[in-house]
Amino acid sequence: MSWEMVAGLETHVELSTKTKIFCQCTTEFGGDPNTHCCPVCIGLPGTLPKLNKAVVEYAVKAGLATNCKIRNISKMDRKNYVYPDLPKAYQISQYDKPLCENGFITLSSGKNINITRIHIEEDAGKLIHERGDTYIDYNRGGVPLIEIVSEPDIRSIDEAVEYIEKLRLIMKYIGVSDVKMQEGSLRCDVNISIRKHGEEKFGTRAEIKNMNSLNFIAKAMEFEFNRQVDILENGGCVEQETRRYNAEQNITESMRGKEDADDYRYFRDPDLVTISISDDEIKNIKNSLPELPGEKLKRFTEEFALPMDDAELLTKYKKIAEYFESSCKNVTNKKLVSNYILGQIFRRLSTDTEKEEFSIKVSPEQLNELVLLTENKKLSSNMARNVLEQMLDTGKGVMSFISESDMEGIDESDLRAICEKAVTNNQKAAEEYKNGKEKAIGSIIGFIMKETKGKADAAKATEIVKQLIIKS
């Protein structure tokens, strides 16, 4: 029997506003417990919330960047539930009139994952369990969130991971969140069910709560899919419930029966005014959006003639994409710039965090100068690579490491003479190459580079050496 996965994601994204959603407390990550709090965000009697305008603007940006329709009139609602880390005992969210609706994100396959809604709400605090005691840190309580709810359009773990990665990149590009999963700035609830291939009716779903790691999301989805298959194939019924992922045992485990909307007893929050946003305001926000990663990827491949693999790596990191473009000024072959970034520079940045921060000593203008000298045959590619290493170490420009004579190059007759000498002095390598050992030519080219102090054009030298060996 063949089973199909059906999944949808509820993605919580912390917004990078300076202050919380209903008060002036800082949203800065960390800090001593309960130091980023005030009477409003811990819900003391008699306090009144005031909606942060920037939260609405950020949410609209997120909606526009994910192809949503923006609602001109929306409101805030109270979601009544026992939140031990929200002392009001309710969460302020949006129910029947969310700010953004009916969007989508397109996967690399061309498939759209549809977005039902994006709404704004407040985050809860944090519970810390130690040796049988529970402590509460309210610092995170009241930090603004958007919740992005997808349709159940996801049919595989790979689709889920790509959807999250694309969503994360869009939020980072438009500047509404740092989306640091390790700090909880992006967290996912996964709704997952199964059905037989060919069926249209959905099965009973389970919700896996509050995951902030792509690796854990993938493992949890795999376990839960197999768990539900085992239940149905053994004659059982899948229960609708909320589950958590236990990373130590690599299992999902039951938390509670799944609540429906009726259980939350939503009603309009009487302390907050109606949210009204005009078409002109929406248009202005749309015009303020930067080029989105999908658009940039298309431009890099079509206008800059980059291979897809190069373009995907460059656009994966916003700062690197911007650095690449700045380094390409007046450069004809943009692939040269890409090679230096994805080759030498990336070798110094071993983690995703380092690549996202992209803190290097060489400015785009300095790299551009080096690339133009290489493209105009003033520097050999070998010498350029050596110079770039020194530039990355010191932050100094290319002219600090080369002289006028370095840029004179070697004329073809001189290069041919050096190549002849190289073949004569490396007969064993020449014979090995002649007998089909392609890599043997490397030692001959190395001899030429040493003789010319890196000035020789390696590609031209290789061409001449091959001709000499074939004729010998």
C-alpha positions in Angstrom: 0.0 0.0 0.0 1.4 3.4 -1.0 0.9 6.4 1.3 1.2 10.1 0.5 2.3 12.8 3.0 0.1 15.9 3.3 1.6 18.7 5.3 1.1 22.4 6.0 3.3 24.7 8.1 2.5 27.4 10.6 5.7 29.5 10.7 6.2 32.1 13.5 8.7 34.9 12.6 9.9 37.3 15.2 9.9 40.8 13.8 13.0 42.9 14.2 11.3 46.1 15.4 13.2 47.9 18.1 10.3 47.7 20.6 7.6 45.2 21.5 4.2 45.0 19.9 2.2 46.8 22.6 4.8 48.7 24.7 8.2 50.4 24.6 10.3 47.5 26.0 13.3 46.4 23.9 13.0 43.3 21.6 16.8 42.7 21.9 17.6 39.0 22.3 19.0 37.8 25.6 19.5 39.9 28.7 19.0 38.9 32.3 15.7 37.2 33.0 12.7 39.6 33.4 14.7 42.8 32.6 13.0 43.6 29.3 9.6 43.9 30.8 7.1 46.5 31.9 3.6 46.5 33.4 2.0 46.4 29.9 3.9 43.4 28.6 3.4 41.4 31.8 -0.3 42.3 31.8 -0.7 44.1 35.1 -4.2 45.2 35.9 -5.1 48.7 34.6 -2.5 48.8 31.8 -3.5 49.4 28.2 -1.7 48.1 25.1 -0.9 50.4 22.1 -0.2 48.8 18.8 3.3 49.4 17.3 2.8 50.9 13.8 6.1 49.4 12.6 4.7 45.9 13.3 1.9 46.5 10.9 4.3 47.9 8.2 6.6 44.9 8.6 3.7 42.4 8.3 2.5 44.2 5.2 6.0 43.9 3.7 6.0 40.2 4.5 2.6 39.8 2.8 3.5 41.7 -0.3 6.8 39.8 -0.6 4.9 36.5 -0.5 2.2 37.6 -3.1 -0.5 38.1 -0.5 -3.5 40.4 -0.7 -3.5 43.0 2.0 -6.7 43.6 3.9 -7.5 47.4 4.2 -9.4 46.9 7.5 -8.4 44.4 10.1 -8.4 44.1 13.9 -6.8 42.4 16.9 -8.5 39.6 18.8 -8.0 37.9 22.1 -7.2 34.2 22.0 -8.1 32.8 25.4 -6.0 29.9 26.6 -4.0 29.0 29.6 -0.6 30.5 28.8 1.6 30.2 31.9 4.2 32.4 30.2 1.6 35.1 29.3 0.2 36.3 32.7 -2.9 37.9 31.1 -4.0 34.3 30.4 -4.8 35.3 26.8 -2.8 36.1 23.7 -3.5 39.1 21.5 -3.6 37.8 17.9 -5.8 38.0 14.8 -8.6 35.6 14.0 -11.2 36.2 11.3 -9.6 39.4 9.7 -5.9 38.7 9.3 -3.8 41.4 7.7 -2.6 39.4 4.7 -4.3 36.5 2.8 -4.0 34.3 -0.2 -0.3 34.4 -1.1 2.2 31.8 -2.3 5.8 30.8 -2.5 7.2 29.1 -5.6 9.5 26.2 -5.2 12.4 25.4 -7.6 10.2 22.8 -9.2 7.7 25.5 -10.2 5.1 24.3 -7.7 3.4 26.9 -5.5 3.0 26.4 -1.8 -0.1 28.5 -1.1 -0.3 30.8 1.9 -3.7 31.0 3.6 -2.9 34.0 5.8 -0.3 36.1 7.6 -1.4 37.7 10.9 0.3 39.6 13.7 0.4 38.6 17.3 2.5 38.8 20.5 5.0 36.2 21.5 4.8 34.4 24.9 7.6 34.3 27.5 9.8 31.4 28.2 9.5 28.5 30.7 12.7 27.1 32.2 12.3 23.7 33.9 15.1 22.8 36.4 15.2 20.0 39.0 11.4 19.9 39.3 10.9 23.7 39.5 9.6 25.9 36.8 10.9 29.5 36.2 9.4 32.1 33.9 11.4 34.6 31.9 9.0 37.2 30.5 11.6 39.0 28.3 10.2 37.5 25.1 6.6 38.1 26.1 5.2 40.8 23.8 7.8 40.5 21.1 6.0 41.0 17.8 5.4 38.0 15.6 3.9 37.2 12.3 2.4 33.8 11.8 2.5 32.6 8.2 0.1 29.7 7.6 0.4 27.6 4.5 -2.2 25.5 2.8 -1.7 21.7 3.2 0.2 21.7 -0.2 3.5 20.1 1.0 4.0 16.5 -0.1 7.5 15.7 1.0 10.2 16.6 3.5 12.2 18.2 0.7 9.4 20.5 -0.2 8.9 21.5 3.4 12.6 22.3 3.9 12.8 24.3 0.6 9.6 26.2 1.5 11.1 27.2 4.9 14.4 28.1 3.3 12.8 30.3 0.7 10.5 31.9 3.3 13.4 32.6 5.6 15.4 34.2 2.8 12.6 36.4 1.8 12.1 37.7 5.3 15.8 38.4 5.6 16.0 40.2 2.3 13.1 42.5 3.1 14.6 43.2 6.6 11.6 42.3 8.8 13.5 39.7 10.8 16.9 38.3 11.4 15.2 34.8 11.1 17.9 33.2 13.4 16.4 29.8 14.0 18.9 29.1 16.8 17.6 32.1 18.7 13.9 31.3 18.1 13.4 34.1 15.6 11.8 31.6 13.2 9.9 28.6 14.6 7.6 26.1 12.8 4.6 24.0 13.8 4.1 21.2 11.3 0.6 19.8 10.6 1.0 16.4 9.0 -1.4 13.7 7.9 -1.3 10.8 5.4 -3.6 9.3 2.8 -3.4 6.7 0.0 -2.0 7.9 -3.3 -4.8 9.0 -5.5 -7.2 9.9 -2.7 -8.5 13.5 -2.3 -9.8 13.3 1.2 -7.3 14.3 3.9 -6.4 12.1 6.8 -6.5 13.0 10.5 -3.6 15.4 11.2 -1.2 15.7 14.0 0.5 19.0 14.8 4.2 18.9 15.8 4.9 22.1 17.8 7.6 24.7 18.0 10.6 23.5 16.1 13.5 25.8 15.3 15.9 23.6 13.3 15.5 22.4 9.7 17.3 19.2 10.7 14.8 18.5 13.5 11.8 19.4 11.3 13.0 16.9 8.7 13.5 14.2 11.3 10.2 14.9 13.0 8.3 14.7 9.7 9.9 11.5 8.8 9.1 9.9 12.1 5.6 11.2 12.2 4.9 10.0 8.6 6.1 6.5 9.5 4.2 6.5 12.8 0.9 7.3 11.1 1.5 4.6 8.4 2.2 2.0 11.1 -1.1 2.9 12.9 -3.3 2.7 9.8 -1.7 -0.4 8.4 -2.3 -2.1 11.7 -6.0 -1.2 11.7 -5.8 1.7 14.1 -6.9 5.3 13.8 -4.7 8.4 14.0 -5.9 10.9 16.7 -6.0 14.6 16.1 -3.5 15.9 18.7 -0.6 18.2 19.4 2.8 16.5 19.6 6.4 17.5 20.4 9.6 16.3 18.9 12.0 14.6 21.2 15.5 15.1 19.7 17.3 12.7 22.0 15.1 9.8 21.1 14.2 11.0 17.6 10.5 10.5 18.1 7.4 12.7 18.3 5.4 12.3 21.5 1.9 13.4 22.5 1.4 16.7 24.4 -2.4 17.2 24.4 -5.5 16.7 22.3 -5.6 19.2 19.4 -7.7 22.3 20.1 -9.9 23.8 17.4 -10.6 27.5 17.0 -13.8 27.2 19.1 -11.6 26.2 22.1 -9.8 29.5 22.1 -13.0 31.6 22.4 -11.7 34.4 20.2 -13.3 37.8 20.5 -12.2 41.2 19.5 -9.8 43.0 21.8 -11.6 46.0 23.2 -8.5 47.9 24.1 -7.0 48.2 20.6 -8.3 50.3 17.7 -9.2 49.0 14.2 -6.2 48.7 11.8 -6.9 50.7 8.7 -4.4 50.8 5.8 -5.1 52.5 2.5 -4.3 51.4 -1.0 -1.8 54.3 -1.3 0.0 53.2 1.9 0.1 49.6 0.6 1.5 50.9 -2.7 4.2 52.9 -0.9 5.3 49.9 1.2 5.4 47.8 -2.0 7.6 50.3 -3.7 10.0 50.3 -0.7 10.6 46.5 -1.1 14.1 45.5 -2.3 14.7 43.1 -5.1 13.5 39.7 -3.8 15.8 36.7 -3.9 13.9 34.9 -6.7 14.1 38.0 -8.9 17.8 38.4 -8.1 18.4 34.7 -8.9 16.8 35.1 -12.3 18.8 38.3 -13.1 22.1 36.7 -12.1 21.5 33.7 -14.4 19.9 35.6 -17.3 21.7 39.0 -17.3 25.0 38.0 -15.7 25.1 34.6 -17.4 26.0 32.8 -14.1 25.5 29.1 -13.7 22.5 28.3 -11.5 24.7 26.8 -8.8 26.7 30.0 -8.5 23.6 32.2 -8.5 21.9 30.1 -5.8 25.0 30.3 -3.5 25.4 34.1 -4.0 21.7 34.9 -3.5 21.5 32.6 -0.4 23.2 35.3 1.6 21.9 38.9 1.2 25.2 40.6 2.1 27.2 38.4 -0.3 24.7 39.1 -3.2 25.1 42.8 -2.6 28.9 42.5 -2.4 29.0 40.5 -5.6 27.0 43.1 -7.5 29.2 46.0 -6.2 32.3 44.0 -7.3 31.0 43.5 -10.8 31.1 47.2 -11.9 32.4 47.4 -15.5 33.4 43.7 -15.4 32.4 41.8 -18.6 32.8 38.3 -17.3 30.8 38.3 -14.1 31.8 34.6 -13.5 35.3 35.8 -12.6 33.9 37.7 -9.7 31.8 34.8 -8.7 34.8 32.5 -8.8 36.8 34.6 -6.4 33.9 34.9 -3.9 32.8 31.3 -4.0 36.4 30.0 -4.2 39.0 31.8 -2.1 36.7 34.0 0.0 34.3 31.2 0.9 37.2 29.0 2.0 37.7 31.5 4.8 34.0 31.4 5.9 33.3 27.9 7.2 29.9 28.4 8.7 26.5 29.7 7.5 26.7 32.4 10.3 30.1 33.6 9.0 28.7 33.8 5.4 25.6 35.7 6.6 27.7 38.2 8.5 30.3 38.3 5.6 32.8 40.3 7.6 35.9 40.3 5.3 38.7 42.9 4.9 38.5 43.3 1.2 36.0 45.9 0.0 33.9 45.3 -3.2 35.9 48.2 -4.8 39.2 46.4 -4.1 38.0 43.1 -5.5 36.6 44.9 -8.5 40.1 46.4 -9.2 41.7 43.0 -9.0 39.1 41.4 -11.3 39.5 44.2 -13.9 43.3 43.8 -14.0 42.8 40.0 -14.5 40.1 40.4 -17.1 42.3 42.9 -19.0 45.3 40.5 -18.9 47.3 42.8 -16.8 47.6 40.1 -14.1 47.7 36.3 -14.6 45.0 34.4 -12.8 47.6 32.7 -10.7 49.2 36.0 -9.6 45.7 37.4 -8.9 44.9 34.5 -6.6 48.1 35.0 -4.7 47.4 38.7 -4.4 43.9 38.2 -3.2 45.1 36.0 -0.4 47.3 38.9 0.8 44.5 41.4 0.4 42.2 39.2 2.5 44.9 39.0 5.2 45.7 42.7 5.3 42.7 44.6 3.8 45.2 46.4 1.5 44.4 47.0 -2.2 45.9 45.1 -5.1 48.5 47.8 -5.9 50.1 47.2 -2.5 51.3 43.8 -3.7 52.2 44.3 -7.4 54.5 46.5 -9.4 54.3 48.0 -12.9 56.5 45.1 -14.2 54.1 42.6 -12.8 51.4 44.0 -15.1 53.6 43.9 -18.2 52.9 40.3 -18.7 54.9 38.0 -21.0 54.7 38.1 -24.8 53.9 35.0 -26.7 57.4 34.3 -28.1 58.9 34.5 -24.6 56.2 32.3 -23.2 56.7 29.7 -25.9 60.4 29.6 -25.1 59.7 29.1 -21.4 57.2 26.4 -22.2 59.8 24.6 -24.4 62.3 24.7 -21.5 59.6 23.4 -19.1 58.8 20.4 -21.4 62.6 19.6 -21.8 63.1 19.8 -18.0 60.1 17.6 -17.3 60.3 14.8 -19.8 58.8 12.2 -17.4 55.7 14.4 -16.9 55.5 15.0 -20.6 55.6 11.2 -21.4 52.9 10.5 -18.7 50.6 13.2 -20.2 51.3 11.7 -23.7 50.2 8.3 -22.3 46.9 9.6 -21.1 47.7 10.9 -17.6 46.0 14.3 -17.8 47.1 15.5 -14.3 50.8 15.1 -15.2 50.7 18.4 -17.1 50.3 20.2 -13.8 54.0 19.8 -12.8 55.0 21.4 -16.2 52.7 24.4 -15.7 54.0 24.7 -12.1 57.5 24.9 -13.5 56.4 27.7 -15.9 54.7 29.6 -13.1 57.8 29.4 -11.0 60.0 30.6 -13.9 57.8 33.6 -14.6 57.0 34.4 -10.9 53.3 33.8 -11.6 53.1 36.2 -14.6 52.4 33.6 -17.2 48.8 33.1 -18.4 48.2 29.5 -17.2 45.5 28.8 -19.8 47.7 30.0 -22.7 50.8 28.2 -21.2 48.7 24.9 -21.0 47.7 25.3 -24.6 51.3 25.7 -25.8 52.6 22.9 -23.6 50.0 20.5 -25.0 51.0 21.4 -28.6 54.7 20.9 -27.8 54.1 17.5 -26.2 51.8 16.3 -29.1 54.5 17.3 -31.7 57.3 15.7 -29.8 
